[in-house]
Amino acid sequence: MKHLGSLITELEEKISKQEYSNAAISKSSVGWHIEHTLLTIDVIIELLKKSDPNDYKWKFSFSRLFVFATNSIPKGRAQAPDPVKPQNNFTADTLKQHAAITKEKLKALQPLNPDSYFNHPYLGKLNVSAAIKFLVIHTVHHIAIIKSIIEESN
């Protein structure tokens, strides 16, 4: 499984195509997918940092089992929650800055208590290792959409 840092680098490589869009693939542009992915990583890291590890209790979730077993997120099944919905005021420069900031934020994951967690709206409570796995799956999901948009636009 790829490391989040290398996936962010892969997102950075697509910033020059941030204005590309293809409604047959996604209602959103390449830039939107990049910004959404970076926001998701940022928000989850903050939630992990603020959580009380003593409150974490593992609970079975069929949705989590499916996503983690297949390493994929079904396309078009979920709506992005408001905190990770990009505003349309991003540019190539702001996306580059955001990617650099997010890479820096990844360093905050290492010292966290393994039972730090966040509550995903569909997958339930995810501790640090599960959260990282989710972030990798989520990022790969959006990179695949981005690649499809770019391929169809060429």
HELIX and SHEET records of a PDB file:
HELIX    1   1 LEU A    4  GLU A   12  1                                   9    
HELIX    2   2 ILE A   15  LYS A   17  5                                   3    
HELIX    3   3 VAL A   30  LYS A   50  1                                  21    
HELIX    4   4 PRO A   53  ASP A   55  5                                   3    
HELIX    5   5 PHE A   62  THR A   70  1                                   9    
HELIX    6   6 ASP A   82  VAL A   84  5                                   3    
HELIX    7   7 ALA A   92  LYS A  105  1                                  14    
HELIX    8   8 LEU A  106  LEU A  109  5                                   4    
HELIX    9   9 VAL A  128  SER A  153  1                                  26    
SHEET    1   A 2 TYR A 117  HIS A 120  0                                        
SHEET    2   A 2 GLY A 124  ASN A 127 -1                                        
END                                                                             
